[in-house]
Amino acid sequence: MTKGYSPSSLAKLRAAALITLRVLFFTFCLKTFGVIAPFRRKTLDLLFRHPPFAKASPEVVVVAVDQPDLDFCKNQEVVWP
């Protein structure tokens, strides 16, 4: 007998390992044969059609600053961090 483990805990550990291996093998087979791909694509499409995000406030403004803007500021001697 292994030190520190009772026979019932070893049986539980073996059962858990066996279940884990079976689930991994089953998932691997489903993925290999392409069974999961259509379901995955449909759920991804649904997620993008109905995003779980709250609507943005109209008070939020996105300001984009790119290199030409920075060059213009540099020519005008405006300091940018």
Jmol script that loads the backbone (N, CA, C; Angstrom):
load data "model"
ATOM      1  N   MET A   1       0.848  -1.173   0.000  1.00  0.00           N
ATOM      2  CA  MET A   1       0.000   0.000   0.000  1.00  0.00           C
ATOM      3  C   MET A   1       0.897   1.239   0.000  1.00  0.00           C
ATOM      4  N   THR A   2       0.476   2.274  -0.716  1.00  0.00           N
ATOM      5  CA  THR A   2       1.221   3.511  -0.799  1.00  0.00           C
ATOM      6  C   THR A   2       1.059   4.285   0.502  1.00  0.00           C
ATOM      7  N   LYS A   3       2.152   4.828   0.965  1.00  0.00           N
ATOM      8  CA  LYS A   3       2.139   5.564   2.223  1.00  0.00           C
ATOM      9  C   LYS A   3       1.318   6.839   2.083  1.00  0.00           C
ATOM     10  N   GLY A   4       0.370   7.060   2.984  1.00  0.00           N
ATOM     11  CA  GLY A   4      -0.411   8.274   3.004  1.00  0.00           C
ATOM     12  C   GLY A   4      -1.712   8.219   2.220  1.00  0.00           C
ATOM     13  N   TYR A   5      -1.934   7.184   1.449  1.00  0.00           N
ATOM     14  CA  TYR A   5      -3.170   7.072   0.668  1.00  0.00           C
ATOM     15  C   TYR A   5      -3.946   5.851   1.114  1.00  0.00           C
ATOM     16  N   SER A   6      -5.234   6.007   1.310  1.00  0.00           N
ATOM     17  CA  SER A   6      -6.079   4.868   1.638  1.00  0.00           C
ATOM     18  C   SER A   6      -6.514   4.209   0.332  1.00  0.00           C
ATOM     19  N   PRO A   7      -6.924   2.959   0.387  1.00  0.00           N
ATOM     20  CA  PRO A   7      -7.366   2.285  -0.836  1.00  0.00           C
ATOM     21  C   PRO A   7      -8.534   2.988  -1.517  1.00  0.00           C
ATOM     22  N   SER A   8      -9.427   3.586  -0.753  1.00  0.00           N
ATOM     23  CA  SER A   8     -10.569   4.269  -1.371  1.00  0.00           C
ATOM     24  C   SER A   8     -10.124   5.545  -2.089  1.00  0.00           C
ATOM     25  N   SER A   9      -9.131   6.255  -1.540  1.00  0.00           N
ATOM     26  CA  SER A   9      -8.668   7.466  -2.219  1.00  0.00           C
ATOM     27  C   SER A   9      -7.893   7.120  -3.484  1.00  0.00           C
ATOM     28  N   LEU A  10      -7.183   5.993  -3.493  1.00  0.00           N
ATOM     29  CA  LEU A  10      -6.499   5.556  -4.710  1.00  0.00           C
ATOM     30  C   LEU A  10      -7.507   5.156  -5.784  1.00  0.00           C
ATOM     31  N   ALA A  11      -8.589   4.515  -5.371  1.00  0.00           N
ATOM     32  CA  ALA A  11      -9.627   4.135  -6.333  1.00  0.00           C
ATOM     33  C   ALA A  11     -10.285   5.376  -6.929  1.00  0.00           C
ATOM     34  N   LYS A  12     -10.522   6.386  -6.104  1.00  0.00           N
ATOM     35  CA  LYS A  12     -11.100   7.631  -6.599  1.00  0.00           C
ATOM     36  C   LYS A  12     -10.149   8.331  -7.557  1.00  0.00           C
ATOM     37  N   LEU A  13      -8.863   8.313  -7.227  1.00  0.00           N
ATOM     38  CA  LEU A  13      -7.863   8.944  -8.089  1.00  0.00           C
ATOM     39  C   LEU A  13      -7.781   8.227  -9.436  1.00  0.00           C
ATOM     40  N   ARG A  14      -7.807   6.902  -9.418  1.00  0.00           N
ATOM     41  CA  ARG A  14      -7.786   6.131 -10.661  1.00  0.00           C
ATOM     42  C   ARG A  14      -9.041   6.400 -11.493  1.00  0.00           C
ATOM     43  N   ALA A  15     -10.186   6.446 -10.832  1.00  0.00           N
ATOM     44  CA  ALA A  15     -11.441   6.712 -11.541  1.00  0.00           C
ATOM     45  C   ALA A  15     -11.417   8.105 -12.169  1.00  0.00           C
ATOM     46  N   ALA A  16     -10.922   9.096 -11.430  1.00  0.00           N
ATOM     47  CA  ALA A  16     -10.843  10.456 -11.963  1.00  0.00           C
ATOM     48  C   ALA A  16      -9.888  10.517 -13.152  1.00  0.00           C
ATOM     49  N   ALA A  17      -8.757   9.827 -13.051  1.00  0.00           N
ATOM     50  CA  ALA A  17      -7.799   9.813 -14.155  1.00  0.00           C
ATOM     51  C   ALA A  17      -8.399   9.123 -15.378  1.00  0.00           C
ATOM     52  N   LEU A  18      -9.120   8.049 -15.173  1.00  0.00           N
ATOM     53  CA  LEU A  18      -9.744   7.326 -16.275  1.00  0.00           C
ATOM     54  C   LEU A  18     -10.816   8.182 -16.952  1.00  0.00           C
ATOM     55  N   ILE A  19     -11.624   8.850 -16.163  1.00  0.00           N
ATOM     56  CA  ILE A  19     -12.653   9.733 -16.728  1.00  0.00           C
ATOM     57  C   ILE A  19     -12.005  10.863 -17.515  1.00  0.00           C
ATOM     58  N   THR A  20     -10.956  11.453 -16.972  1.00  0.00           N
ATOM     59  CA  THR A  20     -10.252  12.537 -17.655  1.00  0.00           C
ATOM     60  C   THR A  20      -9.692  12.073 -18.985  1.00  0.00           C
ATOM     61  N   LEU A  21      -9.052  10.913 -19.000  1.00  0.00           N
ATOM     62  CA  LEU A  21      -8.490  10.386 -20.239  1.00  0.00           C
ATOM     63  C   LEU A  21      -9.584  10.092 -21.269  1.00  0.00           C
ATOM     64  N   ARG A  22     -10.687   9.558 -20.827  1.00  0.00           N
ATOM     65  CA  ARG A  22     -11.788   9.263 -21.756  1.00  0.00           C
ATOM     66  C   ARG A  22     -12.377  10.545 -22.348  1.00  0.00           C
ATOM     67  N   VAL A  23     -12.549  11.553 -21.523  1.00  0.00           N
ATOM     68  CA  VAL A  23     -13.085  12.822 -22.021  1.00  0.00           C
ATOM     69  C   VAL A  23     -12.110  13.460 -23.006  1.00  0.00           C
ATOM     70  N   LEU A  24     -10.824  13.442 -22.691  1.00  0.00           N
ATOM     71  CA  LEU A  24      -9.823  13.991 -23.604  1.00  0.00           C
ATOM     72  C   LEU A  24      -9.816  13.238 -24.932  1.00  0.00           C
ATOM     73  N   PHE A  25      -9.876  11.923 -24.873  1.00  0.00           N
ATOM     74  CA  PHE A  25      -9.890  11.120 -26.094  1.00  0.00           C
ATOM     75  C   PHE A  25     -11.149  11.391 -26.921  1.00  0.00           C
ATOM     76  N   PHE A  26     -12.291  11.467 -26.258  1.00  0.00           N
ATOM     77  CA  PHE A  26     -13.553  11.744 -26.935  1.00  0.00           C
ATOM     78  C   PHE A  26     -13.522  13.120 -27.604  1.00  0.00           C
ATOM     79  N   THR A  27     -13.026  14.122 -26.887  1.00  0.00           N
ATOM     80  CA  THR A  27     -12.921  15.474 -27.440  1.00  0.00           C
ATOM     81  C   THR A  27     -11.960  15.505 -28.616  1.00  0.00           C
ATOM     82  N   PHE A  28     -10.838  14.809 -28.490  1.00  0.00           N
ATOM     83  CA  PHE A  28      -9.862  14.739 -29.577  1.00  0.00           C
ATOM     84  C   PHE A  28     -10.494  14.113 -30.825  1.00  0.00           C
ATOM     85  N   CYS A  29     -11.245  13.055 -30.644  1.00  0.00           N
ATOM     86  CA  CYS A  29     -11.903  12.397 -31.786  1.00  0.00           C
ATOM     87  C   CYS A  29     -12.935  13.314 -32.433  1.00  0.00           C
ATOM     88  N   LEU A  30     -13.743  13.992 -31.631  1.00  0.00           N
ATOM     89  CA  LEU A  30     -14.736  14.911 -32.184  1.00  0.00           C
ATOM     90  C   LEU A  30     -14.074  16.039 -32.968  1.00  0.00           C
ATOM     91  N   LYS A  31     -12.978  16.560 -32.428  1.00  0.00           N
ATOM     92  CA  LYS A  31     -12.272  17.644 -33.110  1.00  0.00           C
ATOM     93  C   LYS A  31     -11.598  17.135 -34.383  1.00  0.00           C
ATOM     94  N   THR A  32     -11.009  15.955 -34.343  1.00  0.00           N
ATOM     95  CA  THR A  32     -10.312  15.394 -35.493  1.00  0.00           C
ATOM     96  C   THR A  32     -11.267  15.133 -36.651  1.00  0.00           C
ATOM     97  N   PHE A  33     -12.445  14.615 -36.358  1.00  0.00           N
ATOM     98  CA  PHE A  33     -13.398  14.274 -37.410  1.00  0.00           C
ATOM     99  C   PHE A  33     -14.287  15.448 -37.801  1.00  0.00           C
ATOM    100  N   GLY A  34     -14.047  16.631 -37.236  1.00  0.00           N
ATOM    101  CA  GLY A  34     -14.760  17.834 -37.643  1.00  0.00           C
ATOM    102  C   GLY A  34     -16.178  17.947 -37.135  1.00  0.00           C
ATOM    103  N   VAL A  35     -16.497  17.246 -36.087  1.00  0.00           N
ATOM    104  CA  VAL A  35     -17.862  17.303 -35.563  1.00  0.00           C
ATOM    105  C   VAL A  35     -18.102  18.610 -34.811  1.00  0.00           C
ATOM    106  N   ILE A  36     -17.088  19.122 -34.169  1.00  0.00           N
ATOM    107  CA  ILE A  36     -17.231  20.317 -33.335  1.00  0.00           C
ATOM    108  C   ILE A  36     -17.223  21.596 -34.171  1.00  0.00           C
ATOM    109  N   ALA A  37     -16.554  21.603 -35.319  1.00  0.00           N
ATOM    110  CA  ALA A  37     -16.346  22.827 -36.100  1.00  0.00           C
ATOM    111  C   ALA A  37     -17.642  23.550 -36.482  1.00  0.00           C
ATOM    112  N   PRO A  38     -18.658  22.872 -37.013  1.00  0.00           N
ATOM    113  CA  PRO A  38     -19.892  23.614 -37.359  1.00  0.00           C
ATOM    114  C   PRO A  38     -20.560  24.245 -36.140  1.00  0.00           C
ATOM    115  N   PHE A  39     -20.592  23.524 -35.032  1.00  0.00           N
ATOM    116  CA  PHE A  39     -21.176  24.074 -33.805  1.00  0.00           C
ATOM    117  C   PHE A  39     -20.382  25.282 -33.329  1.00  0.00           C
ATOM    118  N   ARG A  40     -19.063  25.185 -33.404  1.00  0.00           N
ATOM    119  CA  ARG A  40     -18.204  26.288 -32.981  1.00  0.00           C
ATOM    120  C   ARG A  40     -18.427  27.518 -33.858  1.00  0.00           C
ATOM    121  N   ARG A  41     -18.519  27.315 -35.163  1.00  0.00           N
ATOM    122  CA  ARG A  41     -18.744  28.442 -36.069  1.00  0.00           C
ATOM    123  C   ARG A  41     -20.098  29.098 -35.822  1.00  0.00           C
ATOM    124  N   LYS A  42     -21.124  28.294 -35.609  1.00  0.00           N
ATOM    125  CA  LYS A  42     -22.463  28.851 -35.377  1.00  0.00           C
ATOM    126  C   LYS A  42     -22.527  29.634 -34.066  1.00  0.00           C
ATOM    127  N   THR A  43     -21.885  29.127 -33.028  1.00  0.00           N
ATOM    128  CA  THR A  43     -21.898  29.860 -31.763  1.00  0.00           C
ATOM    129  C   THR A  43     -21.077  31.139 -31.864  1.00  0.00           C
ATOM    130  N   LEU A  44     -20.000  31.121 -32.637  1.00  0.00           N
ATOM    131  CA  LEU A  44     -19.202  32.329 -32.833  1.00  0.00           C
ATOM    132  C   LEU A  44     -20.001  33.369 -33.627  1.00  0.00           C
ATOM    133  N   ASP A  45     -20.728  32.932 -34.649  1.00  0.00           N
ATOM    134  CA  ASP A  45     -21.587  33.841 -35.403  1.00  0.00           C
ATOM    135  C   ASP A  45     -22.649  34.461 -34.494  1.00  0.00           C
ATOM    136  N   LEU A  46     -23.246  33.645 -33.651  1.00  0.00           N
ATOM    137  CA  LEU A  46     -24.267  34.144 -32.727  1.00  0.00           C
ATOM    138  C   LEU A  46     -23.665  35.166 -31.766  1.00  0.00           C
ATOM    139  N   LEU A  47     -22.465  34.924 -31.308  1.00  0.00           N
ATOM    140  CA  LEU A  47     -21.814  35.859 -30.393  1.00  0.00           C
ATOM    141  C   LEU A  47     -21.571  37.203 -31.064  1.00  0.00           C
ATOM    142  N   PHE A  48     -21.158  37.192 -32.342  1.00  0.00           N
ATOM    143  CA  PHE A  48     -20.900  38.446 -33.029  1.00  0.00           C
ATOM    144  C   PHE A  48     -22.185  39.156 -33.446  1.00  0.00           C
ATOM    145  N   ARG A  49     -23.257  38.420 -33.671  1.00  0.00           N
ATOM    146  CA  ARG A  49     -24.527  39.060 -34.022  1.00  0.00           C
ATOM    147  C   ARG A  49     -25.175  39.730 -32.820  1.00  0.00           C
ATOM    148  N   HIS A  50     -25.059  39.094 -31.674  1.00  0.00           N
ATOM    149  CA  HIS A  50     -25.681  39.594 -30.451  1.00  0.00           C
ATOM    150  C   HIS A  50     -24.619  39.716 -29.366  1.00  0.00           C
ATOM    151  N   PRO A  51     -23.765  40.728 -29.456  1.00  0.00           N
ATOM    152  CA  PRO A  51     -22.690  40.833 -28.462  1.00  0.00           C
ATOM    153  C   PRO A  51     -23.257  41.137 -27.075  1.00  0.00           C
ATOM    154  N   PRO A  52     -22.664  40.564 -26.057  1.00  0.00           N
ATOM    155  CA  PRO A  52     -23.162  40.775 -24.696  1.00  0.00           C
ATOM    156  C   PRO A  52     -22.617  42.056 -24.074  1.00  0.00           C
ATOM    157  N   PHE A  53     -22.325  43.048 -24.898  1.00  0.00           N
ATOM    158  CA  PHE A  53     -21.743  44.280 -24.391  1.00  0.00           C
ATOM    159  C   PHE A  53     -22.829  45.340 -24.239  1.00  0.00           C
ATOM    160  N   ALA A  54     -22.629  46.213 -23.289  1.00  0.00           N
ATOM    161  CA  ALA A  54     -23.555  47.330 -23.109  1.00  0.00           C
ATOM    162  C   ALA A  54     -23.313  48.355 -24.209  1.00  0.00           C
ATOM    163  N   LYS A  55     -24.352  49.075 -24.558  1.00  0.00           N
ATOM    164  CA  LYS A  55     -24.223  50.121 -25.569  1.00  0.00           C
ATOM    165  C   LYS A  55     -23.298  51.220 -25.044  1.00  0.00           C
ATOM    166  N   ALA A  56     -22.480  51.751 -25.930  1.00  0.00           N
ATOM    167  CA  ALA A  56     -21.561  52.808 -25.545  1.00  0.00           C
ATOM    168  C   ALA A  56     -22.315  54.108 -25.317  1.00  0.00           C
ATOM    169  N   SER A  57     -21.836  54.868 -24.390  1.00  0.00           N
ATOM    170  CA  SER A  57     -22.438  56.155 -24.098  1.00  0.00           C
ATOM    171  C   SER A  57     -22.117  57.137 -25.218  1.00  0.00           C
ATOM    172  N   PRO A  58     -23.051  58.009 -25.582  1.00  0.00           N
ATOM    173  CA  PRO A  58     -22.751  59.003 -26.621  1.00  0.00           C
ATOM    174  C   PRO A  58     -21.720  60.025 -26.154  1.00  0.00           C
ATOM    175  N   GLU A  59     -21.422  60.037 -24.870  1.00  0.00           N
ATOM    176  CA  GLU A  59     -20.427  60.960 -24.334  1.00  0.00           C
ATOM    177  C   GLU A  59     -18.997  60.471 -24.572  1.00  0.00           C
ATOM    178  N   VAL A  60     -18.842  59.231 -24.996  1.00  0.00           N
ATOM    179  CA  VAL A  60     -17.526  58.666 -25.235  1.00  0.00           C
ATOM    180  C   VAL A  60     -17.074  59.044 -26.637  1.00  0.00           C
ATOM    181  N   VAL A  61     -15.852  59.547 -26.738  1.00  0.00           N
ATOM    182  CA  VAL A  61     -15.296  59.961 -28.021  1.00  0.00           C
ATOM    183  C   VAL A  61     -13.955  59.262 -28.206  1.00  0.00           C
ATOM    184  N   VAL A  62     -13.725  58.742 -29.401  1.00  0.00           N
ATOM    185  CA  VAL A  62     -12.449  58.110 -29.731  1.00  0.00           C
ATOM    186  C   VAL A  62     -11.635  59.102 -30.548  1.00  0.00           C
ATOM    187  N   VAL A  63     -10.439  59.387 -30.076  1.00  0.00           N
ATOM    188  CA  VAL A  63      -9.551  60.309 -30.775  1.00  0.00           C
ATOM    189  C   VAL A  63      -8.359  59.508 -31.265  1.00  0.00           C
ATOM    190  N   ALA A  64      -8.150  59.525 -32.572  1.00  0.00           N
ATOM    191  CA  ALA A  64      -7.032  58.795 -33.159  1.00  0.00           C
ATOM    192  C   ALA A  64      -5.934  59.783 -33.524  1.00  0.00           C
ATOM    193  N   VAL A  65      -4.730  59.491 -33.045  1.00  0.00           N
ATOM    194  CA  VAL A  65      -3.571  60.324 -33.358  1.00  0.00           C
ATOM    195  C   VAL A  65      -2.579  59.425 -34.078  1.00  0.00           C
ATOM    196  N   ASP A  66      -2.273  59.781 -35.330  1.00  0.00           N
ATOM    197  CA  ASP A  66      -1.324  58.967 -36.089  1.00  0.00           C
ATOM    198  C   ASP A  66      -0.075  59.792 -36.398  1.00  0.00           C
ATOM    199  N   GLN A  67       0.833  59.214 -37.142  1.00  0.00           N
ATOM    200  CA  GLN A  67       2.127  59.846 -37.381  1.00  0.00           C
ATOM    201  C   GLN A  67       2.017  61.187 -38.107  1.00  0.00           C
ATOM    202  N   PRO A  68       1.168  61.339 -39.145  1.00  0.00           N
ATOM    203  CA  PRO A  68       1.046  62.664 -39.763  1.00  0.00           C
ATOM    204  C   PRO A  68       0.587  63.742 -38.778  1.00  0.00           C
ATOM    205  N   ASP A  69      -0.297  63.389 -37.855  1.00  0.00           N
ATOM    206  CA  ASP A  69      -0.738  64.346 -36.836  1.00  0.00           C
ATOM    207  C   ASP A  69       0.416  64.737 -35.923  1.00  0.00           C
ATOM    208  N   LEU A  70       1.223  63.760 -35.539  1.00  0.00           N
ATOM    209  CA  LEU A  70       2.373  64.057 -34.688  1.00  0.00           C
ATOM    210  C   LEU A  70       3.395  64.913 -35.432  1.00  0.00           C
ATOM    211  N   ASP A  71       3.595  64.651 -36.711  1.00  0.00           N
ATOM    212  CA  ASP A  71       4.518  65.467 -37.511  1.00  0.00           C
ATOM    213  C   ASP A  71       4.014  66.902 -37.611  1.00  0.00           C
ATOM    214  N   PHE A  72       2.710  67.067 -37.805  1.00  0.00           N
ATOM    215  CA  PHE A  72       2.122  68.408 -37.868  1.00  0.00           C
ATOM    216  C   PHE A  72       2.346  69.151 -36.553  1.00  0.00           C
ATOM    217  N   CYS A  73       2.116  68.465 -35.442  1.00  0.00           N
ATOM    218  CA  CYS A  73       2.326  69.091 -34.132  1.00  0.00           C
ATOM    219  C   CYS A  73       3.792  69.466 -33.938  1.00  0.00           C
ATOM    220  N   LYS A  74       4.692  68.621 -34.405  1.00  0.00           N
ATOM    221  CA  LYS A  74       6.118  68.896 -34.277  1.00  0.00           C
ATOM    222  C   LYS A  74       6.479  70.137 -35.091  1.00  0.00           C
ATOM    223  N   ASN A  75       5.934  70.278 -36.295  1.00  0.00           N
ATOM    224  CA  ASN A  75       6.183  71.454 -37.123  1.00  0.00           C
ATOM    225  C   ASN A  75       5.612  72.720 -36.490  1.00  0.00           C
ATOM    226  N   GLN A  76       4.555  72.588 -35.737  1.00  0.00           N
ATOM    227  CA  GLN A  76       3.937  73.741 -35.071  1.00  0.00           C
ATOM    228  C   GLN A  76       4.560  73.986 -33.702  1.00  0.00           C
ATOM    229  N   GLU A  77       5.579  73.184 -33.368  1.00  0.00           N
ATOM    230  CA  GLU A  77       6.298  73.264 -32.085  1.00  0.00           C
ATOM    231  C   GLU A  77       5.380  72.985 -30.903  1.00  0.00           C
ATOM    232  N   VAL A  78       4.487  72.049 -31.096  1.00  0.00           N
ATOM    233  CA  VAL A  78       3.623  71.581 -30.021  1.00  0.00           C
ATOM    234  C   VAL A  78       4.277  70.351 -29.412  1.00  0.00           C
ATOM    235  N   VAL A  79       4.412  70.343 -28.092  1.00  0.00           N
ATOM    236  CA  VAL A  79       5.098  69.234 -27.410  1.00  0.00           C
ATOM    237  C   VAL A  79       4.084  68.108 -27.169  1.00  0.00           C
ATOM    238  N   TRP A  80       4.497  66.927 -27.554  1.00  0.00           N
ATOM    239  CA  TRP A  80       3.672  65.736 -27.336  1.00  0.00           C
ATOM    240  C   TRP A  80       4.467  64.792 -26.443  1.00  0.00           C
ATOM    241  N   PRO A  81       3.840  64.245 -25.431  1.00  0.00           N
ATOM    242  CA  PRO A  81       4.619  63.396 -24.512  1.00  0.00           C
ATOM    243  C   PRO A  81       5.318  62.227 -25.143  1.00  0.00           C
TER     244      PRO A  81
END
end "model"
wireframe off; spacefill off
backbone 0.3
color backbone group
